[in-house]
Amino acid sequence: MAKVTVYRVEAYDITSDSTVVSRRMATRKGAAMMRGDVIEDSATEIDEAQLENGEQWTAVGFNPHPRAGFQQQVTS
């Protein structure tokens, strides 16, 4: 499986008239399509299949580091 680097993206939000961090992660190309700027220190390498189908970004709320192993506590 091919690997891609995704980043947190900071972009202008017209509804709040301020800069916000997107709830998606995106490749550099995806960030440009979103008219946003990548946050350099957030670079994470993932499998290309984890991007939304045919897009340059992940699903909303994507967690690149899901917990592994046995569940130790309940989180809400």
Beta strands, then each sheet from edge to edge (+ up, - down):
strand 1: 3-13
strand 2: 18-26
strand 3: 36-38
strand 4: 44-47
sheet 1: 2+ 1- 3+
sheet 2: 2+ 1- 4+
end
